[in-house]
Amino acid sequence: MFVLNSAISIGDFHFSGVHEVTIKRSIHDLMETAEIKIPAMAAISKNGNKTPERQITSNMFREGDQVVIKLGYNDAIETEFSGYLKSRKLTTPLVLECEGQSWLLKTKRVNSAKTNGRVNTLLAEALSNQYTEISVDCNIAIDIVSANANPVSVQDAINGILHATDNNLCCFFRRDGSIWCGTLYSDIASGQRIGGTREVKYRIGYNTLKENKLTIHNREAQPATIIYTRKAPSGSIISGMATGKGNEQKLMKVLNQVLKRDGLEMLAKERMYKNTYQGYEGSFVSLLQPFVWPGDLANIENTEHPELDGLYLVESTEVLFGTKGARRTIEIGPRLGFDK
């Protein structure tokens, strides 16, 4: 018999019973969030005292407290969330809003406000001397001019870099706590595994629930062209272009913060792959286990459409756990190696 189990710590406070926990994360956002609902009043034992005292639970926590949430069945529990307490909603039940490691990025300032250089160097410098436990995996050598002013938070510095590339670069926290940043769809098209080697098996209609909202991506795509341009100080126009099929039949945009043609071409290609990838869009609902993380690969078997079997990128997950049960909503994206 499978029995839901949880182990949650906030600061020095440890408990297992909750009304509800919701955890959200995505490869398209550095921010990971968790919301914990617990009783506004509770009988609490302190310092090994066997006689519990009735207390207002909100008084037990402070903003910035470390949060760890472990969920599962019986004794098989996994760490679903690690972060910090962001705020408290003094309602009944008490609502605790938490944020993952991105909370650190918002609360620390960069050491300098260097505004131009290669993307991978700028990202490494933004994180240097601030968080020895957070490393960045990025091989993007696009030369850009960032619009950051001094001083800025590490989060703002990263957002400035992404904005300079028309948000064609993707940054997210991987399972090991490092930040991955790169051209997501181009990498998946070529068969690269951005989140590691983990694969999770899903058989549609068997270990997934009825709420299956998966559809084939971009079935009716039309010929399309993406053009990014920049006006050089000399007055000349440089551009990068990609062609294919997608919903954006023609996109022309000026990216003056990208300094060279090869960078413009790389970003145009990534934008095209984002529009034209082969794979799924939408989501399905599974049980709490198997455990899966954005960036992992879903090994999907579809008995009704076996031609769609394959490895697909998990783009986002949402975990709901509480007195009414537990489930995991999984958003699926491109098939690994779809351009081969």
C-alpha positions in Angstrom: 0.0 0.0 0.0 1.3 3.4 -1.0 0.9 6.2 1.6 1.8 9.8 0.9 4.7 11.0 3.0 6.5 14.4 3.4 9.3 15.9 5.4 9.5 19.7 5.4 12.0 21.9 7.2 11.9 25.7 7.4 14.8 27.1 9.4 15.0 25.0 12.6 11.4 23.9 12.3 10.6 20.4 11.0 7.1 19.0 10.3 5.4 16.5 8.0 1.7 17.4 8.0 0.5 20.1 5.6 -2.7 21.2 4.0 -1.1 21.5 0.6 2.2 22.0 -1.2 2.6 23.4 -4.7 6.0 23.5 -6.5 6.6 25.0 -9.9 9.7 25.1 -12.0 10.5 25.6 -15.7 13.5 25.6 -18.1 12.3 29.0 -19.2 12.7 30.7 -15.9 15.4 30.8 -13.2 12.8 31.2 -10.5 11.6 28.1 -8.8 8.6 28.5 -6.4 6.9 26.6 -3.7 3.8 27.4 -1.7 3.1 25.7 1.6 -0.2 25.8 3.4 -0.2 24.8 7.0 -2.6 25.4 10.0 -2.5 28.9 11.4 -2.5 27.4 14.9 -0.7 24.2 15.9 0.5 22.1 18.9 4.3 22.4 18.7 6.9 20.5 20.8 10.1 22.4 21.5 13.5 21.2 22.7 12.4 17.6 23.1 9.5 18.6 25.4 6.9 15.9 25.2 4.1 18.3 26.1 3.2 20.3 23.0 2.4 24.0 23.3 -0.3 25.7 21.2 1.2 28.4 19.1 0.6 30.7 16.2 2.6 29.0 13.4 3.5 32.2 11.5 5.6 33.3 14.5 7.9 30.3 13.9 9.3 31.5 10.6 11.2 34.5 9.2 11.8 35.6 5.7 15.1 34.2 4.4 14.8 30.9 6.4 16.1 27.9 4.4 13.4 25.6 3.1 13.7 22.0 2.1 10.6 20.0 0.9 10.8 16.2 0.5 7.8 14.3 -0.8 7.0 10.8 -1.8 5.3 7.5 -0.8 6.1 5.5 2.3 9.8 5.8 3.0 10.7 6.6 -0.7 10.8 10.4 -0.5 12.8 12.8 -2.8 13.9 16.4 -2.3 11.4 18.3 -4.5 12.5 21.8 -3.5 15.3 23.6 -1.8 15.3 27.3 -1.3 14.2 30.1 1.0 11.1 31.6 2.6 10.1 34.7 0.7 6.9 35.8 2.4 4.1 34.8 4.7 0.4 35.3 4.0 -1.3 35.6 7.4 -4.5 33.7 6.4 -6.2 30.5 7.5 -4.5 28.2 6.6 -1.1 30.1 6.8 0.5 30.4 3.3 4.2 30.3 3.1 5.6 31.5 -0.2 9.1 30.2 -1.0 11.6 30.7 -3.8 14.5 28.5 -5.0 18.1 29.5 -5.4 17.1 32.5 -7.5 16.3 34.2 -4.2 20.1 34.4 -3.7 20.5 36.0 -7.2 18.1 38.8 -6.2 19.6 39.6 -2.8 23.3 39.9 -3.9 25.0 42.5 -6.1 27.5 41.9 -8.9 31.1 43.0 -8.1 31.3 45.1 -11.2 29.0 46.4 -14.0 31.0 45.3 -17.0 28.6 45.8 -19.9 30.3 44.2 -22.9 31.9 40.9 -23.6 31.0 37.3 -24.4 27.9 35.9 -22.9 29.7 33.0 -21.2 32.3 35.3 -19.6 29.7 37.9 -18.5 27.6 35.2 -16.8 30.6 33.7 -15.0 31.7 37.2 -13.8 28.2 37.9 -12.5 28.3 34.8 -10.3 32.0 35.1 -9.3 32.9 35.7 -5.7 29.3 35.6 -4.7 28.1 32.0 -4.6 30.8 29.4 -4.6 28.1 26.8 -4.6 26.5 28.1 -7.8 28.4 27.4 -11.0 27.3 28.2 -14.6 27.5 25.9 -17.6 27.5 28.1 -20.7 29.4 27.8 -24.0 27.7 30.8 -25.7 30.5 33.0 -27.1 28.2 35.7 -28.6 29.7 39.2 -28.1 27.1 41.6 -26.7 26.7 45.0 -25.1 24.5 44.7 -22.0 22.3 47.5 -20.8 23.0 47.0 -17.1 23.6 50.0 -14.8 25.8 49.8 -11.7 24.9 48.5 -9.2 22.6 45.7 -10.1 21.6 42.4 -8.6 23.0 39.2 -10.1 19.4 38.4 -11.2 19.3 41.8 -13.1 22.7 41.2 -14.6 21.5 37.8 -16.0 18.2 39.3 -17.2 20.2 42.0 -19.0 22.2 39.5 -20.9 19.0 37.5 -21.9 17.3 40.7 -23.0 20.2 41.6 -25.2 19.7 38.4 -27.1 15.9 38.9 -27.5 15.5 36.2 -24.8 16.6 33.5 -27.3 19.0 32.2 -24.7 17.5 29.9 -21.9 18.8 29.9 -18.3 17.6 27.5 -15.6 18.7 25.7 -12.5 19.6 22.1 -13.1 19.0 19.3 -10.6 22.6 19.6 -9.3 22.2 23.3 -8.4 24.2 24.6 -11.4 22.8 27.1 -13.9 22.6 26.0 -17.5 22.5 28.7 -20.2 22.4 28.2 -23.9 20.5 27.9 -27.1 18.0 25.3 -25.9 16.2 24.3 -29.1 19.3 24.3 -31.2 21.0 22.0 -28.7 18.1 19.6 -28.5 17.8 19.6 -32.3 21.4 18.3 -32.5 20.8 15.7 -29.8 22.5 17.4 -26.8 21.2 16.6 -23.3 21.0 19.9 -21.5 19.8 18.7 -18.1 21.9 15.5 -17.7 21.3 11.9 -18.6 18.1 11.2 -16.6 15.3 9.5 -18.6 11.9 8.8 -17.2 9.5 6.3 -18.9 5.9 7.3 -19.6 3.4 5.1 -21.4 0.5 7.3 -22.4 -2.8 6.1 -20.8 -1.0 3.7 -18.4 1.3 5.5 -16.0 -0.2 8.9 -17.0 -3.7 10.0 -15.9 -6.6 10.9 -18.1 -5.8 14.6 -18.2 -3.6 14.2 -21.3 -3.4 17.5 -23.2 -0.5 16.7 -25.5 -0.7 17.8 -29.1 1.7 17.6 -32.0 3.7 20.9 -32.2 3.4 23.1 -35.2 1.5 20.8 -37.5 0.4 23.5 -39.9 3.6 25.5 -40.1 4.2 27.8 -43.1 7.5 28.9 -44.8 9.1 31.4 -42.5 12.1 33.8 -42.3 13.8 35.2 -39.2 16.2 38.2 -39.7 18.1 39.9 -36.9 20.0 43.1 -37.8 22.4 45.6 -36.2 23.6 49.0 -37.3 27.3 49.2 -36.8 29.0 52.5 -35.7 30.2 53.0 -39.3 26.6 53.0 -40.4 26.7 49.7 -42.2 24.0 47.1 -41.5 25.0 43.5 -40.5 22.4 40.8 -40.3 21.8 37.1 -39.5 19.0 35.1 -41.1 17.4 31.7 -40.7 14.7 30.1 -42.8 12.3 27.2 -42.2 8.7 26.7 -41.3 6.9 28.3 -38.4 4.0 30.4 -37.1 6.0 33.6 -37.6 6.1 33.9 -41.4 8.5 36.8 -41.3 10.2 38.4 -38.4 12.7 41.3 -38.8 14.1 42.8 -35.6 17.0 45.1 -34.7 19.4 43.7 -32.0 21.9 46.5 -31.6 23.3 44.9 -28.4 24.6 41.9 -30.4 27.9 42.9 -32.0 28.7 40.4 -34.7 27.1 38.6 -37.6 27.7 35.1 -36.3 25.9 36.0 -33.1 22.9 37.3 -35.0 22.8 34.2 -37.1 23.0 31.9 -34.1 20.1 33.7 -32.4 18.0 33.7 -35.7 18.5 30.0 -36.0 17.5 29.4 -32.4 14.3 31.5 -32.9 13.5 29.4 -35.9 14.0 26.1 -34.1 11.8 27.4 -31.3 9.0 27.9 -33.8 9.6 24.7 -35.9 10.8 22.0 -33.6 9.4 18.5 -34.0 7.8 17.2 -30.8 4.9 17.9 -28.5 3.3 20.9 -26.9 1.0 20.8 -23.9 1.1 18.6 -20.8 0.0 15.5 -19.1 -0.6 14.5 -15.5 1.2 11.7 -13.7 1.4 10.4 -10.2 3.9 11.9 -7.8 6.5 9.3 -8.8 8.5 8.8 -11.0 10.4 11.9 -9.9 11.3 14.1 -12.9 12.8 17.6 -13.2 12.7 20.2 -16.1 15.6 19.5 -18.4 15.2 15.7 -17.9 14.0 13.5 -20.8 10.7 11.8 -21.0 10.9 8.5 -22.8 7.3 8.5 -24.1 5.5 5.4 -25.5 2.3 6.2 -27.3 0.5 2.9 -28.3 -2.0 4.8 -30.5 0.7 6.6 -32.4 3.9 4.6 -32.1 5.6 6.8 -34.7 5.7 9.4 -31.9 7.6 7.2 -29.5 10.9 8.8 -28.4 12.8 11.0 -26.0 11.3 14.4 -25.3 12.5 17.3 -23.3 10.6 18.0 -20.0 10.1 21.8 -20.1 8.2 22.4 -16.8 6.7 20.6 -13.9 4.1 21.4 -11.3 3.8 19.3 -8.2 0.6 19.4 -6.1 0.7 17.5 -2.8 -1.8 17.6 0.1 -4.7 16.1 1.9 -6.5 15.3 -1.4 -3.6 13.3 -2.9 -0.6 14.1 -5.1 0.1 14.5 -8.8 2.7 16.0 -11.1 1.8 18.0 -14.2 4.5 17.6 -16.9 4.9 20.0 -19.9 6.6 18.3 -22.8 8.5 20.0 -25.7 10.9 19.0 -28.5 12.1 15.5 -29.4 15.8 14.9 -28.8 17.8 15.1 -32.0 14.8 16.1 -34.1 17.0 17.8 -36.8 19.1 14.7 -37.4 
